[in-house]
Amino acid sequence: MSVNYGSKRTVVGGHYGLRDWLVQRVTAILMVIFTAVVLTQVIFAQGEIGYELWAGIFAAQWMKFLTFAVIVAMIWHVWVGVRNVWMDYAKSVALRLTLHVVSLIWLVGCTGWALQVLWRL
């Protein structure tokens, strides 16, 4: 005997929410760890906190790469959050697409600017 519970539903994009949830958590943890590392360097620094200290912290190539990795993680974190806000609250497809494109252009520009600042391109 088979039971019919109504219309057949097709689930699309399975685990899409799980992926976004994981991205938000992993990138947030990475940003917290990076912040703790930088704060530790500043707190235990000898001498005056100024340009020389900040330049010294970010002078090492490994720190530049780590910083850029955190910036990329932050951009990804922001993209997931902003995209979800646009999907939830921008009901018009044209408006939502425009907001997505403008957000992506802005975030790519911020990534390029960060690359410029870190490596003085």
ABEGO torsion letter per residue (X at the ends): XBBBAEBBBBBBGBGAAAAAAAAAAAAAAAAAAAAAAAAAAAAABBEBBBAAAAAAAAABAAAAAAAAAAAAAAAAAAAAAAAAAAAAABABAAAAAAAAAAAAAAAAAAAAAAAAAAAGX
